[in-house]
Amino acid sequence: MAEDRFAEAAANFARALEVAPKVARDADIWCEYADALGMTQGGALAGKPTELIGRALAIDGRNAKALEMAGSAAYERSDFRMAASYWKDLLAQMPPGTPAYAELATAIQRAERRAALSLPPAAAATPDG
């Protein structure tokens, strides 16, 4: 990964996960594998990378990298509500007042605005009591 040899890195992660049960229980390794595969797709997380992120979350639903990546994958596919949900779970783990916290809070607001805009007009209207 450090040398931008993403296809080779992905293949190595796949082999490590097949042969080492301890490695297969590490959510971070699944995220790294997803990241490597995503980079071979030009940075896109659609398809197999999203599946691998799901595996990471199944191991550890609070894994910071998995939550960030799951939110990014959801945003990519225009599922803005789900993106905001994953990112809110991540934000709850971060110390307020940091630049990373502020950046993620801004991303959540953007996702929520996009989610509100993507509603059909009838669904976005608030019923009068």
N, CA, C and O atoms as CSV, one atom per row, in Angstrom:
chain,resi,resn,atom,element,x,y,z
A,1,MET,N,N,0.837,-1.190,0.000
A,1,MET,CA,C,0.000,0.000,0.000
A,1,MET,C,C,0.880,1.250,0.000
A,1,MET,O,O,0.601,2.194,-0.740
A,2,ALA,N,N,1.923,1.275,0.806
A,2,ALA,CA,C,2.769,2.456,0.905
A,2,ALA,C,C,3.451,2.786,-0.416
A,2,ALA,O,O,3.801,3.939,-0.669
A,3,GLU,N,N,3.636,1.788,-1.244
A,3,GLU,CA,C,4.292,1.990,-2.540
A,3,GLU,C,C,3.282,2.110,-3.674
A,3,GLU,O,O,3.657,2.046,-4.845
A,4,ASP,N,N,2.005,2.283,-3.339
A,4,ASP,CA,C,0.933,2.422,-4.340
A,4,ASP,C,C,0.824,1.203,-5.260
A,4,ASP,O,O,0.447,1.334,-6.425
A,5,ARG,N,N,1.149,0.032,-4.744
A,5,ARG,CA,C,0.986,-1.214,-5.499
A,5,ARG,C,C,-0.275,-1.891,-4.948
A,5,ARG,O,O,-0.210,-2.897,-4.242
A,6,PHE,N,N,-1.407,-1.305,-5.294
A,6,PHE,CA,C,-2.673,-1.662,-4.671
A,6,PHE,C,C,-3.155,-3.065,-5.027
A,6,PHE,O,O,-3.646,-3.783,-4.156
A,7,ALA,N,N,-3.026,-3.464,-6.279
A,7,ALA,CA,C,-3.471,-4.807,-6.679
A,7,ALA,C,C,-2.661,-5.872,-5.940
A,7,ALA,O,O,-3.213,-6.870,-5.476
A,8,GLU,N,N,-1.371,-5.658,-5.836
A,8,GLU,CA,C,-0.514,-6.603,-5.116
A,8,GLU,C,C,-0.868,-6.611,-3.625
A,8,GLU,O,O,-0.916,-7.671,-3.002
A,9,ALA,N,N,-1.113,-5.444,-3.064
A,9,ALA,CA,C,-1.496,-5.356,-1.649
A,9,ALA,C,C,-2.818,-6.086,-1.409
A,9,ALA,O,O,-2.960,-6.817,-0.428
A,10,ALA,N,N,-3.783,-5.884,-2.304
A,10,ALA,CA,C,-5.083,-6.555,-2.158
A,10,ALA,C,C,-4.908,-8.066,-2.188
A,10,ALA,O,O,-5.504,-8.779,-1.381
A,11,ALA,N,N,-4.098,-8.551,-3.108
A,11,ALA,CA,C,-3.860,-10.000,-3.200
A,11,ALA,C,C,-3.202,-10.512,-1.923
A,11,ALA,O,O,-3.535,-11.597,-1.448
A,12,ASN,N,N,-2.280,-9.748,-1.371
A,12,ASN,CA,C,-1.610,-10.164,-0.135
A,12,ASN,C,C,-2.572,-10.170,1.050
A,12,ASN,O,O,-2.510,-11.063,1.895
A,13,PHE,N,N,-3.462,-9.175,1.116
A,13,PHE,CA,C,-4.465,-9.166,2.186
A,13,PHE,C,C,-5.376,-10.392,2.054
A,13,PHE,O,O,-5.686,-11.044,3.051
A,14,ALA,N,N,-5.800,-10.700,0.843
A,14,ALA,CA,C,-6.677,-11.855,0.617
A,14,ALA,C,C,-5.998,-13.135,1.093
A,14,ALA,O,O,-6.624,-13.959,1.759
A,15,ARG,N,N,-4.722,-13.305,0.755
A,15,ARG,CA,C,-3.983,-14.499,1.185
A,15,ARG,C,C,-3.872,-14.551,2.709
A,15,ARG,O,O,-4.085,-15.601,3.314
A,16,ALA,N,N,-3.543,-13.430,3.319
A,16,ALA,CA,C,-3.391,-13.392,4.779
A,16,ALA,C,C,-4.695,-13.750,5.469
A,16,ALA,O,O,-4.693,-14.462,6.474
A,17,LEU,N,N,-5.802,-13.264,4.938
A,17,LEU,CA,C,-7.100,-13.558,5.548
A,17,LEU,C,C,-7.474,-15.029,5.395
A,17,LEU,O,O,-8.152,-15.592,6.253
A,18,GLU,N,N,-7.036,-15.645,4.309
A,18,GLU,CA,C,-7.335,-17.068,4.083
A,18,GLU,C,C,-6.550,-17.983,5.007
A,18,GLU,O,O,-7.079,-18.993,5.472
A,19,VAL,N,N,-5.308,-17.647,5.278
A,19,VAL,CA,C,-4.440,-18.581,5.991
A,19,VAL,C,C,-4.283,-18.300,7.480
A,19,VAL,O,O,-3.799,-19.157,8.219
A,20,ALA,N,N,-4.680,-17.119,7.931
A,20,ALA,CA,C,-4.454,-16.769,9.338
A,20,ALA,C,C,-5.762,-16.395,10.021
A,20,ALA,O,O,-6.245,-15.273,9.866
A,21,PRO,N,N,-6.345,-17.334,10.785
A,21,PRO,CA,C,-7.603,-17.048,11.475
A,21,PRO,C,C,-7.542,-15.810,12.377
A,21,PRO,O,O,-8.527,-15.079,12.484
A,22,LYS,N,N,-6.408,-15.571,13.019
A,22,LYS,CA,C,-6.273,-14.396,13.880
A,22,LYS,C,C,-6.398,-13.115,13.050
A,22,LYS,O,O,-7.044,-12.155,13.470
A,23,VAL,N,N,-5.783,-13.111,11.891
A,23,VAL,CA,C,-5.859,-11.954,10.993
A,23,VAL,C,C,-7.299,-11.735,10.549
A,23,VAL,O,O,-7.754,-10.596,10.450
A,24,ALA,N,N,-8.011,-12.814,10.283
A,24,ALA,CA,C,-9.394,-12.724,9.805
A,24,ALA,C,C,-10.345,-12.174,10.873
A,24,ALA,O,O,-11.476,-11.800,10.560
A,25,ARG,N,N,-9.897,-12.124,12.121
A,25,ARG,CA,C,-10.725,-11.549,13.194
A,25,ARG,C,C,-10.381,-10.093,13.473
A,25,ARG,O,O,-10.868,-9.513,14.444
A,26,ASP,N,N,-9.552,-9.504,12.631
A,26,ASP,CA,C,-9.103,-8.121,12.816
A,26,ASP,C,C,-9.833,-7.207,11.836
A,26,ASP,O,O,-9.584,-7.250,10.631
A,27,ALA,N,N,-10.727,-6.390,12.357
A,27,ALA,CA,C,-11.518,-5.489,11.506
A,27,ALA,C,C,-10.629,-4.547,10.704
A,27,ALA,O,O,-10.956,-4.207,9.567
A,28,ASP,N,N,-9.512,-4.124,11.281
A,28,ASP,CA,C,-8.620,-3.205,10.572
A,28,ASP,C,C,-8.038,-3.840,9.303
A,28,ASP,O,O,-7.850,-3.157,8.296
A,29,ILE,N,N,-7.760,-5.121,9.351
A,29,ILE,CA,C,-7.218,-5.805,8.165
A,29,ILE,C,C,-8.270,-5.827,7.052
A,29,ILE,O,O,-7.942,-5.602,5.887
A,30,TRP,N,N,-9.526,-6.096,7.402
A,30,TRP,CA,C,-10.593,-6.071,6.392
A,30,TRP,C,C,-10.706,-4.677,5.775
A,30,TRP,O,O,-10.944,-4.542,4.574
A,31,CYS,N,N,-10.535,-3.649,6.595
A,31,CYS,CA,C,-10.585,-2.271,6.082
A,31,CYS,C,C,-9.417,-1.997,5.138
A,31,CYS,O,O,-9.590,-1.385,4.084
A,32,GLU,N,N,-8.235,-2.451,5.524
A,32,GLU,CA,C,-7.064,-2.250,4.661
A,32,GLU,C,C,-7.245,-2.970,3.327
A,32,GLU,O,O,-6.891,-2.441,2.273
A,33,TYR,N,N,-7.794,-4.171,3.382
A,33,TYR,CA,C,-8.079,-4.940,2.165
A,33,TYR,C,C,-9.087,-4.170,1.311
A,33,TYR,O,O,-8.900,-4.033,0.102
A,34,ALA,N,N,-10.143,-3.673,1.929
A,34,ALA,CA,C,-11.152,-2.887,1.203
A,34,ALA,C,C,-10.529,-1.642,0.590
A,34,ALA,O,O,-10.844,-1.274,-0.542
A,35,ASP,N,N,-9.653,-1.000,1.335
A,35,ASP,CA,C,-8.981,0.196,0.847
A,35,ASP,C,C,-8.117,-0.130,-0.373
A,35,ASP,O,O,-8.147,0.588,-1.372
A,36,ALA,N,N,-7.358,-1.206,-0.286
A,36,ALA,CA,C,-6.500,-1.613,-1.408
A,36,ALA,C,C,-7.341,-1.909,-2.650
A,36,ALA,O,O,-7.013,-1.464,-3.750
A,37,LEU,N,N,-8.427,-2.662,-2.465
A,37,LEU,CA,C,-9.301,-2.960,-3.615
A,37,LEU,C,C,-9.946,-1.690,-4.162
A,37,LEU,O,O,-10.055,-1.516,-5.376
A,38,GLY,N,N,-10.369,-0.811,-3.270
A,38,GLY,CA,C,-10.954,0.451,-3.705
A,38,GLY,C,C,-9.976,1.270,-4.533
A,38,GLY,O,O,-10.357,1.885,-5.528
A,39,MET,N,N,-8.730,1.274,-4.121
A,39,MET,CA,C,-7.725,2.025,-4.873
A,39,MET,C,C,-7.508,1.425,-6.259
A,39,MET,O,O,-7.206,2.155,-7.203
A,40,THR,N,N,-7.657,0.107,-6.396
A,40,THR,CA,C,-7.541,-0.495,-7.732
A,40,THR,C,C,-8.715,-0.095,-8.617
A,40,THR,O,O,-8.663,-0.250,-9.837
A,41,GLN,N,N,-9.782,0.425,-7.990
A,41,GLN,CA,C,-10.984,0.876,-8.707
A,41,GLN,C,C,-11.005,2.395,-8.790
A,41,GLN,O,O,-12.072,2.993,-8.933
A,42,GLY,N,N,-9.851,3.016,-8.703
A,42,GLY,CA,C,-9.786,4.463,-8.786
A,42,GLY,C,C,-10.306,5.174,-7.553
A,42,GLY,O,O,-10.710,6.334,-7.633
A,43,GLY,N,N,-10.305,4.502,-6.421
A,43,GLY,CA,C,-10.760,5.096,-5.167
A,43,GLY,C,C,-12.213,4.799,-4.841
A,43,GLY,O,O,-12.697,5.194,-3.780
A,44,ALA,N,N,-12.916,4.114,-5.726
A,44,ALA,CA,C,-14.333,3.790,-5.498
A,44,ALA,C,C,-14.457,2.589,-4.555
A,44,ALA,O,O,-13.673,1.642,-4.620
A,45,LEU,N,N,-15.451,2.652,-3.692
A,45,LEU,CA,C,-15.673,1.576,-2.725
A,45,LEU,C,C,-16.821,0.644,-3.111
A,45,LEU,O,O,-17.172,-0.255,-2.347
A,46,ALA,N,N,-17.397,0.850,-4.274
A,46,ALA,CA,C,-18.525,0.016,-4.709
A,46,ALA,C,C,-18.087,-1.432,-4.904
A,46,ALA,O,O,-16.934,-1.715,-5.228
A,47,GLY,N,N,-19.038,-2.337,-4.699
A,47,GLY,CA,C,-18.790,-3.757,-4.946
A,47,GLY,C,C,-18.053,-4.434,-3.807
A,47,GLY,O,O,-18.424,-4.290,-2.643
A,48,LYS,N,N,-17.020,-5.164,-4.144
A,48,LYS,CA,C,-16.273,-5.973,-3.175
A,48,LYS,C,C,-15.737,-5.146,-1.996
A,48,LYS,O,O,-15.809,-5.618,-0.861
A,49,PRO,N,N,-15.199,-3.928,-2.214
A,49,PRO,CA,C,-14.751,-3.165,-1.049
A,49,PRO,C,C,-15.867,-2.922,-0.025
A,49,PRO,O,O,-15.629,-3.011,1.180
A,50,THR,N,N,-17.074,-2.618,-0.495
A,50,THR,CA,C,-18.195,-2.411,0.421
A,50,THR,C,C,-18.499,-3.693,1.185
A,50,THR,O,O,-18.801,-3.654,2.378
A,51,GLU,N,N,-18.419,-4.816,0.506
A,51,GLU,CA,C,-18.635,-6.112,1.170
A,51,GLU,C,C,-17.600,-6.329,2.276
A,51,GLU,O,O,-17.938,-6.798,3.363
A,52,LEU,N,N,-16.348,-5.991,1.997
A,52,LEU,CA,C,-15.283,-6.169,2.985
A,52,LEU,C,C,-15.454,-5.230,4.178
A,52,LEU,O,O,-15.161,-5.600,5.316
A,53,ILE,N,N,-15.924,-4.026,3.913
A,53,ILE,CA,C,-16.206,-3.080,4.993
A,53,ILE,C,C,-17.304,-3.648,5.895
A,53,ILE,O,O,-17.244,-3.520,7.118
A,54,GLY,N,N,-18.294,-4.269,5.282
A,54,GLY,CA,C,-19.348,-4.931,6.049
A,54,GLY,C,C,-18.793,-6.022,6.943
A,54,GLY,O,O,-19.244,-6.189,8.076
A,55,ARG,N,N,-17.809,-6.771,6.439
A,55,ARG,CA,C,-17.169,-7.813,7.258
A,55,ARG,C,C,-16.468,-7.175,8.459
A,55,ARG,O,O,-16.535,-7.691,9.575
A,56,ALA,N,N,-15.799,-6.054,8.217
A,56,ALA,CA,C,-15.112,-5.353,9.312
A,56,ALA,C,C,-16.114,-4.910,10.374
A,56,ALA,O,O,-15.870,-5.068,11.570
A,57,LEU,N,N,-17.239,-4.357,9.934
A,57,LEU,CA,C,-18.259,-3.905,10.881
A,57,LEU,C,C,-18.894,-5.073,11.626
A,57,LEU,O,O,-19.288,-4.928,12.783
A,58,ALA,N,N,-18.996,-6.226,10.977
A,58,ALA,CA,C,-19.537,-7.409,11.647
A,58,ALA,C,C,-18.614,-7.856,12.783
A,58,ALA,O,O,-19.075,-8.379,13.798
A,59,ILE,N,N,-17.321,-7.648,12.603
A,59,ILE,CA,C,-16.347,-8.001,13.638
A,59,ILE,C,C,-16.360,-6.963,14.754
A,59,ILE,O,O,-16.346,-7.305,15.937
A,60,ASP,N,N,-16.387,-5.688,14.361
A,60,ASP,CA,C,-16.343,-4.596,15.335
A,60,ASP,C,C,-17.167,-3.429,14.806
A,60,ASP,O,O,-16.691,-2.637,13.993
A,61,GLY,N,N,-18.399,-3.333,15.274
A,61,GLY,CA,C,-19.321,-2.302,14.805
A,61,GLY,C,C,-18.931,-0.892,15.194
A,61,GLY,O,O,-19.557,0.068,14.742
A,62,ARG,N,N,-17.904,-0.746,16.026
A,62,ARG,CA,C,-17.434,0.577,16.433
A,62,ARG,C,C,-16.078,0.920,15.829
A,62,ARG,O,O,-15.489,1.943,16.175
A,63,ASN,N,N,-15.583,0.086,14.943
A,63,ASN,CA,C,-14.281,0.323,14.335
A,63,ASN,C,C,-14.303,1.636,13.553
A,63,ASN,O,O,-15.099,1.808,12.630
A,64,ALA,N,N,-13.431,2.546,13.929
A,64,ALA,CA,C,-13.440,3.896,13.354
A,64,ALA,C,C,-13.216,3.889,11.840
A,64,ALA,O,O,-13.936,4.564,11.106
A,65,LYS,N,N,-12.247,3.148,11.383
A,65,LYS,CA,C,-11.963,3.136,9.938
A,65,LYS,C,C,-13.127,2.519,9.176
A,65,LYS,O,O,-13.495,3.002,8.106
A,66,ALA,N,N,-13.708,1.458,9.721
A,66,ALA,CA,C,-14.850,0.809,9.056
A,66,ALA,C,C,-16.045,1.755,8.989
A,66,ALA,O,O,-16.727,1.816,7.967
A,67,LEU,N,N,-16.307,2.494,10.071
A,67,LEU,CA,C,-17.425,3.440,10.065
A,67,LEU,C,C,-17.185,4.557,9.053
A,67,LEU,O,O,-18.097,4.946,8.324
A,68,GLU,N,N,-15.964,5.067,9.013
A,68,GLU,CA,C,-15.640,6.127,8.050
A,68,GLU,C,C,-15.810,5.622,6.626
A,68,GLU,O,O,-16.410,6.294,5.787
A,69,MET,N,N,-15.278,4.434,6.357
A,69,MET,CA,C,-15.352,3.868,5.003
A,69,MET,C,C,-16.787,3.502,4.628
A,69,MET,O,O,-17.201,3.711,3.487
A,70,ALA,N,N,-17.545,2.960,5.574
A,70,ALA,CA,C,-18.945,2.611,5.296
A,70,ALA,C,C,-19.739,3.868,4.957
A,70,ALA,O,O,-20.577,3.856,4.055
A,71,GLY,N,N,-19.471,4.953,5.687
A,71,GLY,CA,C,-20.123,6.217,5.380
A,71,GLY,C,C,-19.744,6.723,3.996
A,71,GLY,O,O,-20.594,7.206,3.247
A,72,SER,N,N,-18.475,6.611,3.666
A,72,SER,CA,C,-18.012,7.047,2.346
A,72,SER,C,C,-18.636,6.197,1.237
A,72,SER,O,O,-19.041,6.725,0.202
A,73,ALA,N,N,-18.711,4.893,1.453
A,73,ALA,CA,C,-19.324,4.006,0.450
A,73,ALA,C,C,-20.797,4.350,0.268
A,73,ALA,O,O,-21.293,4.386,-0.858
A,74,ALA,N,N,-21.494,4.603,1.367
A,74,ALA,CA,C,-22.914,4.975,1.283
A,74,ALA,C,C,-23.075,6.304,0.549
A,74,ALA,O,O,-23.979,6.455,-0.272
A,75,TYR,N,N,-22.213,7.251,0.838
A,75,TYR,CA,C,-22.275,8.555,0.176
A,75,TYR,C,C,-22.044,8.386,-1.332
A,75,TYR,O,O,-22.732,9.000,-2.147
A,76,GLU,N,N,-21.065,7.545,-1.690
A,76,GLU,CA,C,-20.778,7.270,-3.105
A,76,GLU,C,C,-22.014,6.793,-3.855
A,76,GLU,O,O,-22.237,7.172,-5.005
A,77,ARG,N,N,-22.809,5.967,-3.201
A,77,ARG,CA,C,-23.990,5.408,-3.871
A,77,ARG,C,C,-25.244,6.254,-3.621
A,77,ARG,O,O,-26.367,5.810,-3.855
A,78,SER,N,N,-25.025,7.476,-3.142
A,78,SER,CA,C,-26.085,8.460,-2.898
A,78,SER,C,C,-27.062,8.044,-1.808
A,78,SER,O,O,-28.205,8.500,-1.794
A,79,ASP,N,N,-26.624,7.187,-0.895
A,79,ASP,CA,C,-27.433,6.831,0.270
A,79,ASP,C,C,-26.992,7.743,1.413
A,79,ASP,O,O,-26.295,7.327,2.338
A,80,PHE,N,N,-27.424,8.999,1.315
A,80,PHE,CA,C,-26.928,10.038,2.204
A,80,PHE,C,C,-27.363,9.837,3.651
A,80,PHE,O,O,-26.619,10.177,4.571
A,81,ARG,N,N,-28.548,9.293,3.864
A,81,ARG,CA,C,-29.011,9.015,5.233
A,81,ARG,C,C,-28.107,7.990,5.908
A,81,ARG,O,O,-27.721,8.153,7.066
A,82,MET,N,N,-27.779,6.943,5.178
A,82,MET,CA,C,-26.918,5.906,5.742
A,82,MET,C,C,-25.508,6.449,5.980
A,82,MET,O,O,-24.878,6.124,6.986
A,83,ALA,N,N,-25.023,7.261,5.069
A,83,ALA,CA,C,-23.700,7.871,5.254
A,83,ALA,C,C,-23.677,8.673,6.545
A,83,ALA,O,O,-22.760,8.534,7.354
A,84,ALA,N,N,-24.688,9.513,6.734
A,84,ALA,CA,C,-24.763,10.325,7.949
A,84,ALA,C,C,-24.843,9.442,9.190
A,84,ALA,O,O,-24.242,9.760,10.216
A,85,SER,N,N,-25.569,8.357,9.105
A,85,SER,CA,C,-25.713,7.458,10.249
A,85,SER,C,C,-24.365,6.847,10.650
A,85,SER,O,O,-23.996,6.866,11.824
A,86,TYR,N,N,-23.637,6.310,9.673
A,86,TYR,CA,C,-22.314,5.746,9.977
A,86,TYR,C,C,-21.398,6.809,10.561
A,86,TYR,O,O,-20.708,6.572,11.552
A,87,TRP,N,N,-21.399,7.976,9.942
A,87,TRP,CA,C,-20.507,9.033,10.390
A,87,TRP,C,C,-20.894,9.565,11.767
A,87,TRP,O,O,-20.020,9.967,12.535
A,88,LYS,N,N,-22.180,9.575,12.092
A,88,LYS,CA,C,-22.587,9.993,13.437
A,88,LYS,C,C,-22.062,9.007,14.481
A,88,LYS,O,O,-21.633,9.412,15.561
A,89,ASP,N,N,-22.096,7.720,14.156
A,89,ASP,CA,C,-21.537,6.718,15.071
A,89,ASP,C,C,-20.048,6.967,15.289
A,89,ASP,O,O,-19.540,6.821,16.401
A,90,LEU,N,N,-19.359,7.341,14.223
A,90,LEU,CA,C,-17.937,7.646,14.340
A,90,LEU,C,C,-17.719,8.936,15.125
A,90,LEU,O,O,-16.837,9.000,15.981
A,91,LEU,N,N,-18.507,9.952,14.842
A,91,LEU,CA,C,-18.362,11.246,15.512
A,91,LEU,C,C,-18.505,11.105,17.030
A,91,LEU,O,O,-17.821,11.792,17.789
A,92,ALA,N,N,-19.389,10.219,17.463
A,92,ALA,CA,C,-19.608,10.003,18.896
A,92,ALA,C,C,-18.351,9.493,19.606
A,92,ALA,O,O,-18.239,9.601,20.827
A,93,GLN,N,N,-17.419,8.946,18.852
A,93,GLN,CA,C,-16.184,8.412,19.426
A,93,GLN,C,C,-15.043,9.429,19.413
A,93,GLN,O,O,-13.988,9.186,20.000
A,94,MET,N,N,-15.249,10.557,18.752
A,94,MET,CA,C,-14.175,11.522,18.557
A,94,MET,C,C,-14.216,12.624,19.607
A,94,MET,O,O,-15.289,12.979,20.096
A,95,PRO,N,N,-13.056,13.165,19.954
A,95,PRO,CA,C,-13.046,14.277,20.910
A,95,PRO,C,C,-13.539,15.563,20.238
A,95,PRO,O,O,-12.997,15.976,19.213
A,96,PRO,N,N,-14.564,16.191,20.815
A,96,PRO,CA,C,-15.052,17.461,20.255
A,96,PRO,C,C,-13.949,18.518,20.274
A,96,PRO,O,O,-13.024,18.476,21.085
A,97,GLY,N,N,-14.084,19.449,19.366
A,97,GLY,CA,C,-13.138,20.559,19.331
A,97,GLY,C,C,-11.900,20.311,18.492
A,97,GLY,O,O,-11.075,21.210,18.331
A,98,THR,N,N,-11.755,19.110,17.953
A,98,THR,CA,C,-10.595,18.824,17.109
A,98,THR,C,C,-10.936,19.131,15.653
A,98,THR,O,O,-12.109,19.134,15.280
A,99,PRO,N,N,-9.926,19.387,14.833
A,99,PRO,CA,C,-10.194,19.612,13.409
A,99,PRO,C,C,-10.898,18.418,12.744
A,99,PRO,O,O,-11.773,18.604,11.899
A,100,ALA,N,N,-10.517,17.203,13.126
A,100,ALA,CA,C,-11.151,16.018,12.534
A,100,ALA,C,C,-12.632,15.954,12.904
A,100,ALA,O,O,-13.466,15.582,12.078
A,101,TYR,N,N,-12.952,16.312,14.134
A,101,TYR,CA,C,-14.347,16.324,14.585
A,101,TYR,C,C,-15.149,17.334,13.762
A,101,TYR,O,O,-16.241,17.031,13.282
A,102,ALA,N,N,-14.593,18.532,13.606
A,102,ALA,CA,C,-15.284,19.582,12.848
A,102,ALA,C,C,-15.473,19.175,11.392
A,102,ALA,O,O,-16.525,19.424,10.804
A,103,GLU,N,N,-14.460,18.553,10.817
A,103,GLU,CA,C,-14.544,18.109,9.417
A,103,GLU,C,C,-15.630,17.057,9.242
A,103,GLU,O,O,-16.406,17.109,8.288
A,104,LEU,N,N,-15.683,16.107,10.162
A,104,LEU,CA,C,-16.698,15.062,10.068
A,104,LEU,C,C,-18.091,15.627,10.325
A,104,LEU,O,O,-19.047,15.234,9.657
A,105,ALA,N,N,-18.217,16.529,11.270
A,105,ALA,CA,C,-19.518,17.152,11.531
A,105,ALA,C,C,-20.018,17.887,10.288
A,105,ALA,O,O,-21.212,17.860,9.991
A,106,THR,N,N,-19.121,18.535,9.571
A,106,THR,CA,C,-19.484,19.222,8.324
A,106,THR,C,C,-19.930,18.213,7.272
A,106,THR,O,O,-20.902,18.454,6.555
A,107,ALA,N,N,-19.230,17.089,7.176
A,107,ALA,CA,C,-19.607,16.048,6.215
A,107,ALA,C,C,-20.992,15.484,6.546
A,107,ALA,O,O,-21.784,15.207,5.645
A,108,ILE,N,N,-21.279,15.318,7.826
A,108,ILE,CA,C,-22.595,14.817,8.249
A,108,ILE,C,C,-23.680,15.815,7.847
A,108,ILE,O,O,-24.724,15.426,7.323
A,109,GLN,N,N,-23.434,17.090,8.091
A,109,GLN,CA,C,-24.415,18.117,7.707
A,109,GLN,C,C,-24.656,18.102,6.196
A,109,GLN,O,O,-25.796,18.212,5.746
A,110,ARG,N,N,-23.592,17.966,5.422
A,110,ARG,CA,C,-23.715,17.912,3.962
A,110,ARG,C,C,-24.534,16.688,3.547
A,110,ARG,O,O,-25.404,16.787,2.682
A,111,ALA,N,N,-24.257,15.544,4.159
A,111,ALA,CA,C,-24.999,14.324,3.828
A,111,ALA,C,C,-26.472,14.477,4.196
A,111,ALA,O,O,-27.352,14.067,3.439
A,112,GLU,N,N,-26.736,15.066,5.352
A,112,GLU,CA,C,-28.133,15.254,5.762
A,112,GLU,C,C,-28.863,16.224,4.837
A,112,GLU,O,O,-30.033,16.013,4.521
A,113,ARG,N,N,-28.189,17.278,4.403
A,113,ARG,CA,C,-28.809,18.203,3.432
A,113,ARG,C,C,-29.101,17.485,2.125
A,113,ARG,O,O,-30.173,17.656,1.543
A,114,ARG,N,N,-28.152,16.683,1.663
A,114,ARG,CA,C,-28.359,15.938,0.410
A,114,ARG,C,C,-29.492,14.936,0.572
A,114,ARG,O,O,-30.273,14.725,-0.356
A,115,ALA,N,N,-29.587,14.316,1.746
A,115,ALA,CA,C,-30.675,13.365,2.003
A,115,ALA,C,C,-32.015,14.076,1.961
A,115,ALA,O,O,-32.973,13.560,1.386
A,116,ALA,N,N,-32.093,15.247,2.559
A,116,ALA,CA,C,-33.355,16.004,2.566
A,116,ALA,C,C,-33.736,16.429,1.150
A,116,ALA,O,O,-34.916,16.428,0.798
A,117,LEU,N,N,-32.755,16.789,0.347
A,117,LEU,CA,C,-33.028,17.210,-1.026
A,117,LEU,C,C,-33.426,16.048,-1.922
A,117,LEU,O,O,-34.092,16.246,-2.938
A,118,SER,N,N,-33.024,14.844,-1.554
A,118,SER,CA,C,-33.315,13.690,-2.405
A,118,SER,C,C,-34.681,13.070,-2.116
A,118,SER,O,O,-35.096,12.137,-2.803
A,119,LEU,N,N,-35.383,13.582,-1.104
A,119,LEU,CA,C,-36.729,13.080,-0.803
A,119,LEU,C,C,-37.714,13.541,-1.867
A,119,LEU,O,O,-37.600,14.658,-2.372
A,120,PRO,N,N,-38.668,12.706,-2.209
A,120,PRO,CA,C,-39.741,13.186,-3.072
A,120,PRO,C,C,-40.501,14.292,-2.340
A,120,PRO,O,O,-40.595,14.250,-1.114
A,121,PRO,N,N,-41.041,15.273,-3.048
A,121,PRO,CA,C,-41.719,16.402,-2.390
A,121,PRO,C,C,-42.774,15.985,-1.362
A,121,PRO,O,O,-42.864,16.607,-0.304
A,122,ALA,N,N,-43.561,14.969,-1.636
A,122,ALA,CA,C,-44.610,14.546,-0.695
A,122,ALA,C,C,-44.001,14.016,0.599
A,122,ALA,O,O,-44.548,14.241,1.679
A,123,ALA,N,N,-42.872,13.314,0.497
A,123,ALA,CA,C,-42.240,12.749,1.687
A,123,ALA,C,C,-41.537,13.822,2.506
A,123,ALA,O,O,-41.401,13.685,3.722
A,124,ALA,N,N,-41.088,14.885,1.850
A,124,ALA,CA,C,-40.371,15.942,2.559
A,124,ALA,C,C,-41.319,16.886,3.293
A,124,ALA,O,O,-40.904,17.569,4.230
A,125,ALA,N,N,-42.572,16.933,2.884
A,125,ALA,CA,C,-43.531,17.844,3.504
A,125,ALA,C,C,-43.894,17.356,4.908
A,125,ALA,O,O,-44.047,16.158,5.148
A,126,THR,N,N,-44.023,18.291,5.807
A,126,THR,CA,C,-44.436,17.976,7.170
A,126,THR,C,C,-45.958,18.078,7.240
A,126,THR,O,O,-46.520,19.115,6.889
A,127,PRO,N,N,-46.629,17.025,7.684
A,127,PRO,CA,C,-48.094,17.085,7.761
A,127,PRO,C,C,-48.547,18.089,8.808
A,127,PRO,O,O,-47.937,18.214,9.870
A,128,ASP,N,N,-49.596,18.785,8.504
A,128,ASP,CA,C,-50.177,19.722,9.475
A,128,ASP,C,C,-51.075,18.928,10.414
A,128,ASP,O,O,-51.974,18.207,9.980
A,129,GLY,N,N,-50.809,19.076,11.726
A,129,GLY,CA,C,-51.516,18.368,12.767
A,129,GLY,C,C,-52.891,18.077,12.482
A,129,GLY,O,O,-53.579,17.477,13.307
